[in-house]
Amino acid sequence: MPQIEVPEEQILRSLDQLSPQARQEALRRLLPSADYLERAVERNRPRLESLARQRGLDWNAMSEEQRERFIDEVLHE
């Protein structure tokens, strides 16, 4: 099968344009343990919902992308 050379920067820019669902699929393909992260979020969902409430956010009304950004913010605090 022929291979196509694509600069890494172009691939990274393309990843930024993916939908949240496509990003999750990309992670699953790149990280064999991506399911671990998903399970960790579900296991800690009550705590995440509480943290969101404390910040005036409604976890259940948040889109998947908003949840991902929220979790990223919490992890980097």
The first five atom37 places (N, CA, C, CB, O) and aatype in JSON, in Angstrom:
{
  "aatype": [12, 14, 5, 9, 6, 19, 14, 6, 6, 5, 9, 10, 1, 15, 10, 3, 5, 10, 15, 14, 5, 0, 1, 5, 6, 0, 10, 1, 1, 10, 10, 14, 15, 0, 3, 18, 10, 6, 1, 0, 19, 6, 1, 2, 1, 14, 1, 10, 6, 15, 10, 0, 1, 5, 1, 7, 10, 3, 17, 2, 0, 12, 15, 6, 6, 5, 1, 6, 1, 13, 9, 3, 6, 19, 10, 8, 6],
  "atom_mask": [
    [1, 1, 1, 1, 1],
    [1, 1, 1, 1, 1],
    [1, 1, 1, 1, 1],
    [1, 1, 1, 1, 1],
    [1, 1, 1, 1, 1],
    [1, 1, 1, 1, 1],
    [1, 1, 1, 1, 1],
    [1, 1, 1, 1, 1],
    [1, 1, 1, 1, 1],
    [1, 1, 1, 1, 1],
    [1, 1, 1, 1, 1],
    [1, 1, 1, 1, 1],
    [1, 1, 1, 1, 1],
    [1, 1, 1, 1, 1],
    [1, 1, 1, 1, 1],
    [1, 1, 1, 1, 1],
    [1, 1, 1, 1, 1],
    [1, 1, 1, 1, 1],
    [1, 1, 1, 1, 1],
    [1, 1, 1, 1, 1],
    [1, 1, 1, 1, 1],
    [1, 1, 1, 1, 1],
    [1, 1, 1, 1, 1],
    [1, 1, 1, 1, 1],
    [1, 1, 1, 1, 1],
    [1, 1, 1, 1, 1],
    [1, 1, 1, 1, 1],
    [1, 1, 1, 1, 1],
    [1, 1, 1, 1, 1],
    [1, 1, 1, 1, 1],
    [1, 1, 1, 1, 1],
    [1, 1, 1, 1, 1],
    [1, 1, 1, 1, 1],
    [1, 1, 1, 1, 1],
    [1, 1, 1, 1, 1],
    [1, 1, 1, 1, 1],
    [1, 1, 1, 1, 1],
    [1, 1, 1, 1, 1],
    [1, 1, 1, 1, 1],
    [1, 1, 1, 1, 1],
    [1, 1, 1, 1, 1],
    [1, 1, 1, 1, 1],
    [1, 1, 1, 1, 1],
    [1, 1, 1, 1, 1],
    [1, 1, 1, 1, 1],
    [1, 1, 1, 1, 1],
    [1, 1, 1, 1, 1],
    [1, 1, 1, 1, 1],
    [1, 1, 1, 1, 1],
    [1, 1, 1, 1, 1],
    [1, 1, 1, 1, 1],
    [1, 1, 1, 1, 1],
    [1, 1, 1, 1, 1],
    [1, 1, 1, 1, 1],
    [1, 1, 1, 1, 1],
    [1, 1, 1, 0, 1],
    [1, 1, 1, 1, 1],
    [1, 1, 1, 1, 1],
    [1, 1, 1, 1, 1],
    [1, 1, 1, 1, 1],
    [1, 1, 1, 1, 1],
    [1, 1, 1, 1, 1],
    [1, 1, 1, 1, 1],
    [1, 1, 1, 1, 1],
    [1, 1, 1, 1, 1],
    [1, 1, 1, 1, 1],
    [1, 1, 1, 1, 1],
    [1, 1, 1, 1, 1],
    [1, 1, 1, 1, 1],
    [1, 1, 1, 1, 1],
    [1, 1, 1, 1, 1],
    [1, 1, 1, 1, 1],
    [1, 1, 1, 1, 1],
    [1, 1, 1, 1, 1],
    [1, 1, 1, 1, 1],
    [1, 1, 1, 1, 1],
    [1, 1, 1, 1, 1]
  ],
  "atom_positions": [
    [[0.84, -1.18, 0.0], [0.0, 0.0, 0.0], [0.89, 1.24, 0.0], [-0.96, 0.0, 1.22], [1.8, 1.34, 0.82]],
    [[0.64, 2.18, -0.9], [1.47, 3.38, -0.96], [1.25, 4.27, 0.26], [1.17, 4.17, -2.24], [0.16, 4.31, 0.83]],
    [[2.3, 4.96, 0.64], [2.22, 5.87, 1.77], [2.27, 7.3, 1.27], [3.37, 5.6, 2.78], [2.95, 7.61, 0.29]],
    [[1.53, 8.17, 1.96], [1.5, 9.58, 1.62], [2.25, 10.34, 2.7], [0.03, 10.1, 1.46], [1.99, 10.15, 3.89]],
    [[3.16, 11.2, 2.31], [3.9, 12.02, 3.26], [3.08, 13.27, 3.59], [5.29, 12.42, 2.68], [2.75, 14.05, 2.69]],
    [[2.75, 13.46, 4.86], [2.0, 14.63, 5.3], [2.77, 15.25, 6.47], [0.51, 14.26, 5.72], [3.09, 14.56, 7.44]],
    [[3.07, 16.54, 6.37], [3.79, 17.19, 7.48], [2.99, 17.07, 8.79], [4.06, 18.68, 7.14], [1.77, 17.2, 8.8]],
    [[3.7, 16.83, 9.87], [3.05, 16.67, 11.17], [2.19, 17.88, 11.53], [4.09, 16.44, 12.25], [1.1, 17.72, 12.08]],
    [[2.66, 19.07, 11.24], [1.92, 20.29, 11.58], [0.56, 20.3, 10.88], [2.73, 21.56, 11.19], [-0.43, 20.74, 11.45]],
    [[0.51, 19.82, 9.65], [-0.75, 19.75, 8.91], [-1.71, 18.76, 9.59], [-0.5, 19.35, 7.44], [-2.92, 19.01, 9.66]],
    [[-1.19, 17.67, 10.07], [-2.02, 16.69, 10.76], [-2.57, 17.28, 12.05], [-1.21, 15.4, 11.07], [-3.74, 17.11, 12.37]],
    [[-1.73, 17.99, 12.79], [-2.17, 18.6, 14.05], [-3.24, 19.66, 13.8], [-0.98, 19.21, 14.79], [-4.2, 19.75, 14.56]],
    [[-3.08, 20.47, 12.75], [-4.1, 21.47, 12.41], [-5.41, 20.78, 12.03], [-3.61, 22.38, 11.26], [-6.49, 21.26, 12.37]],
    [[-5.3, 19.67, 11.33], [-6.51, 18.93, 10.93], [-7.22, 18.37, 12.15], [-6.15, 17.79, 9.97], [-8.45, 18.36, 12.2]],
    [[-6.47, 17.9, 13.14], [-7.08, 17.38, 14.36], [-7.89, 18.46, 15.07], [-6.01, 16.83, 15.31], [-8.95, 18.17, 15.64]],
    [[-7.41, 19.7, 15.03], [-8.12, 20.8, 15.67], [-9.48, 21.06, 15.03], [-7.29, 22.06, 15.62], [-10.36, 21.65, 15.66]],
    [[-9.65, 20.64, 13.79], [-10.89, 20.9, 13.06], [-11.91, 19.76, 13.19], [-10.59, 21.13, 11.6], [-13.03, 19.87, 12.7]],
    [[-11.53, 18.68, 13.84], [-12.44, 17.53, 13.98], [-13.57, 17.82, 14.95], [-11.67, 16.3, 14.44], [-13.44, 18.64, 15.86]],
    [[-14.67, 17.15, 14.74], [-15.79, 17.22, 15.68], [-15.37, 16.52, 16.97], [-17.08, 16.58, 15.08], [-14.41, 15.75, 16.96]],
    [[-16.05, 16.78, 18.08], [-15.71, 16.09, 19.33], [-15.75, 14.56, 19.18], [-16.66, 16.52, 20.44], [-14.92, 13.86, 19.75]],
    [[-16.71, 14.05, 18.43], [-16.81, 12.61, 18.25], [-15.6, 12.07, 17.46], [-18.11, 12.25, 17.52], [-15.06, 11.02, 17.79]],
    [[-15.2, 12.79, 16.44], [-14.05, 12.36, 15.65], [-12.76, 12.46, 16.46], [-13.93, 13.2, 14.37], [-11.86, 11.65, 16.3]],
    [[-12.67, 13.46, 17.34], [-11.5, 13.57, 18.22], [-11.42, 12.37, 19.16], [-11.54, 14.89, 19.03], [-10.35, 11.81, 19.38]],
    [[-12.57, 11.98, 19.69], [-12.58, 10.81, 20.58], [-12.14, 9.57, 19.83], [-13.99, 10.6, 21.17], [-11.38, 8.75, 20.36]],
    [[-12.6, 9.42, 18.61], [-12.2, 8.26, 17.8], [-10.7, 8.31, 17.51], [-13.0, 8.21, 16.48], [-10.03, 7.28, 17.56]],
    [[-10.18, 9.49, 17.21], [-8.74, 9.63, 16.97], [-7.95, 9.24, 18.22], [-8.39, 11.08, 16.55], [-6.94, 8.55, 18.13]],
    [[-8.43, 9.67, 19.38], [-7.76, 9.29, 20.63], [-7.79, 7.79, 20.85], [-8.4, 9.99, 21.81], [-6.79, 7.19, 21.25]],
    [[-8.94, 7.19, 20.58], [-9.04, 5.74, 20.75], [-8.04, 5.01, 19.87], [-10.46, 5.26, 20.42], [-7.45, 4.0, 20.27]],
    [[-7.84, 5.53, 18.68], [-6.9, 4.89, 17.75], [-5.45, 5.13, 18.16], [-7.13, 5.4, 16.34], [-4.59, 4.27, 17.98]],
    [[-5.2, 6.32, 18.72], [-3.84, 6.67, 19.1], [-3.44, 6.11, 20.46], [-3.68, 8.15, 19.11], [-2.28, 5.76, 20.69]],
    [[-4.4, 6.02, 21.36], [-4.12, 5.56, 22.71], [-4.9, 4.28, 23.01], [-4.47, 6.65, 23.74], [-6.13, 4.31, 23.14]],
    [[-4.21, 3.18, 23.12], [-4.92, 1.94, 23.43], [-5.69, 2.03, 24.74], [-3.96, 0.79, 23.48], [-6.65, 1.29, 24.95]],
    [[-5.27, 2.91, 25.61], [-5.94, 3.01, 26.91], [-6.94, 4.15, 26.96], [-4.91, 3.18, 28.0], [-7.3, 4.6, 28.05]],
    [[-7.41, 4.63, 25.81], [-8.38, 5.73, 25.79], [-9.65, 5.35, 26.54], [-8.7, 6.13, 24.34], [-10.31, 6.2, 27.14]],
    [[-10.0, 4.07, 26.49], [-11.18, 3.62, 27.23], [-11.0, 3.85, 28.73], [-11.45, 2.14, 26.95], [-11.97, 4.07, 29.45]],
    [[-9.75, 3.79, 29.19], [-9.46, 4.05, 30.6], [-9.88, 5.47, 30.97], [-7.97, 3.84, 30.9], [-10.48, 5.69, 32.02]],
    [[-9.57, 6.42, 30.11], [-9.93, 7.82, 30.37], [-11.44, 7.97, 30.42], [-9.34, 8.75, 29.28], [-11.97, 8.65, 31.3]],
    [[-12.12, 7.35, 29.48], [-13.58, 7.42, 29.47], [-14.18, 6.83, 30.75], [-14.14, 6.68, 28.24], [-15.11, 7.38, 31.32]],
    [[-13.63, 5.7, 31.19], [-14.11, 5.07, 32.43], [-13.81, 5.97, 33.63], [-13.47, 3.68, 32.63], [-14.61, 6.05, 34.55]],
    [[-12.66, 6.63, 33.62], [-12.28, 7.51, 34.72], [-13.25, 8.69, 34.81], [-10.84, 8.02, 34.54], [-13.63, 9.1, 35.91]],
    [[-13.64, 9.23, 33.67], [-14.59, 10.35, 33.67], [-15.93, 9.87, 34.23], [-14.78, 10.92, 32.24], [-16.52, 10.54, 35.07]],
    [[-16.4, 8.72, 33.78], [-17.68, 8.2, 34.26], [-17.62, 7.9, 35.76], [-18.07, 6.93, 33.48], [-18.58, 8.15, 36.49]],
    [[-16.51, 7.35, 36.21], [-16.34, 7.03, 37.63], [-16.37, 8.29, 38.49], [-15.02, 6.27, 37.85], [-16.85, 8.27, 39.62]],
    [[-15.85, 9.37, 37.94], [-15.76, 10.64, 38.68], [-16.84, 11.63, 38.29], [-14.41, 11.27, 38.46], [-16.77, 12.8, 38.65]],
    [[-17.84, 11.17, 37.57], [-18.89, 12.06, 37.09], [-19.57, 12.85, 38.22], [-19.92, 11.26, 36.34], [-19.77, 14.05, 38.05]],
    [[-19.92, 12.23, 39.34], [-20.54, 13.03, 40.41], [-19.66, 14.2, 40.86], [-20.86, 12.13, 41.61], [-20.15, 15.3, 41.11]],
    [[-18.38, 13.97, 40.96], [-17.45, 15.02, 41.38], [-17.35, 16.11, 40.3], [-16.04, 14.43, 41.67], [-17.32, 17.3, 40.61]],
    [[-17.3, 15.68, 39.03], [-17.24, 16.64, 37.94], [-18.51, 17.49, 37.88], [-17.03, 15.92, 36.61], [-18.45, 18.69, 37.65]],
    [[-19.66, 16.85, 38.09], [-20.92, 17.58, 38.11], [-20.93, 18.61, 39.24], [-22.11, 16.62, 38.26], [-21.4, 19.73, 39.06]],
    [[-20.41, 18.21, 40.39], [-20.35, 19.11, 41.54], [-19.43, 20.3, 41.25], [-19.86, 18.36, 42.78], [-19.78, 21.45, 41.53]],
    [[-18.26, 20.02, 40.68], [-17.33, 21.11, 40.34], [-17.95, 22.05, 39.33], [-16.02, 20.54, 39.79], [-17.79, 23.27, 39.43]],
    [[-18.66, 21.5, 38.36], [-19.32, 22.34, 37.36], [-20.36, 23.23, 38.03], [-19.98, 21.46, 36.26], [-20.44, 24.43, 37.75]],
    [[-21.17, 22.65, 38.92], [-22.2, 23.42, 39.64], [-21.57, 24.56, 40.43], [-23.01, 22.5, 40.58], [-22.09, 25.67, 40.45]],
    [[-20.43, 24.28, 41.08], [-19.74, 25.3, 41.87], [-19.3, 26.47, 40.99], [-18.53, 24.7, 42.58], [-19.13, 27.59, 41.48]],
    [[-19.11, 26.21, 39.71], [-18.68, 27.25, 38.78], [-19.84, 27.82, 37.96], [-17.62, 26.7, 37.83], [-19.64, 28.54, 36.99]],
    [[-21.06, 27.47, 38.38], [-22.24, 27.98, 37.71], [-22.54, 27.31, 36.38], [0.0, 0.0, 0.0], [-23.22, 27.88, 35.53]],
    [[-22.03, 26.09, 36.19], [-22.24, 25.36, 34.94], [-23.16, 24.18, 35.18], [-20.91, 24.89, 34.35], [-23.22, 23.63, 36.28]],
    [[-23.87, 23.78, 34.16], [-24.75, 22.62, 34.23], [-24.13, 21.5, 33.39], [-26.2, 22.96, 33.72], [-24.18, 21.54, 32.16]],
    [[-23.56, 20.52, 34.07], [-22.88, 19.41, 33.4], [-23.77, 18.75, 32.35], [-22.43, 18.37, 34.43], [-23.32, 18.45, 31.25]],
    [[-25.03, 18.53, 32.69], [-25.94, 17.83, 31.79], [-26.29, 18.65, 30.55], [-27.21, 17.47, 32.53], [-26.65, 18.08, 29.52]],
    [[-26.19, 19.96, 30.64], [-26.5, 20.82, 29.5], [-25.27, 21.08, 28.63], [-27.09, 22.15, 29.98], [-25.38, 21.62, 27.53]],
    [[-24.1, 20.7, 29.13], [-22.85, 20.95, 28.4], [-22.71, 19.98, 27.23], [-21.64, 20.84, 29.35], [-23.1, 18.82, 27.33]],
    [[-22.16, 20.48, 26.12], [-21.84, 19.61, 24.99], [-20.61, 18.78, 25.34], [-21.6, 20.45, 23.67], [-19.91, 19.07, 26.32]],
    [[-20.36, 17.78, 24.56], [-19.18, 16.94, 24.79], [-17.91, 17.77, 24.73], [-19.11, 15.79, 23.76], [-16.99, 17.58, 25.53]],
    [[-17.86, 18.7, 23.79], [-16.69, 19.56, 23.65], [-16.53, 20.46, 24.88], [-16.81, 20.42, 22.37], [-15.41, 20.65, 25.36]],
    [[-17.63, 21.0, 25.39], [-17.56, 21.84, 26.59], [-17.1, 21.02, 27.79], [-18.94, 22.48, 26.89], [-16.32, 21.5, 28.61]],
    [[-17.57, 19.8, 27.89], [-17.12, 18.92, 28.99], [-15.64, 18.65, 28.9], [-17.9, 17.6, 28.97], [-14.93, 18.67, 29.9]],
    [[-15.16, 18.38, 27.69], [-13.74, 18.11, 27.51], [-12.9, 19.32, 27.92], [-13.44, 17.74, 26.05], [-11.88, 19.17, 28.59]],
    [[-13.34, 20.52, 27.52], [-12.61, 21.74, 27.92], [-12.64, 21.93, 29.43], [-13.2, 22.97, 27.22], [-11.64, 22.3, 30.03]],
    [[-13.79, 21.67, 30.03], [-13.94, 21.8, 31.47], [-12.98, 20.84, 32.19], [-15.41, 21.52, 31.89], [-12.26, 21.24, 33.1]],
    [[-12.98, 19.59, 31.76], [-12.1, 18.59, 32.39], [-10.64, 19.0, 32.21], [-12.34, 17.18, 31.78], [-9.84, 18.86, 33.14]],
    [[-10.3, 19.5, 31.03], [-8.94, 19.95, 30.78], [-8.55, 21.09, 31.73], [-8.79, 20.41, 29.32], [-7.44, 21.11, 32.26]],
    [[-9.48, 22.03, 31.94], [-9.23, 23.14, 32.87], [-9.03, 22.62, 34.29], [-10.4, 24.15, 32.84], [-8.1, 23.04, 34.99]],
    [[-9.89, 21.7, 34.71], [-9.79, 21.15, 36.06], [-8.47, 20.43, 36.25], [-10.95, 20.21, 36.35], [-7.83, 20.57, 37.29]],
    [[-8.06, 19.66, 35.26], [-6.81, 18.91, 35.37], [-5.58, 19.81, 35.42], [-6.68, 17.95, 34.21], [-4.57, 19.45, 36.01]],
    [[-5.68, 20.98, 34.79], [-4.52, 21.87, 34.75], [-4.49, 22.89, 35.87], [-4.49, 22.59, 33.44], [-3.63, 23.77, 35.89]],
    [[-5.42, 22.79, 36.8], [-5.43, 23.73, 37.95], [-4.43, 23.27, 38.99], [-6.84, 23.84, 38.58], [-4.29, 23.91, 40.03]]
  ]
}
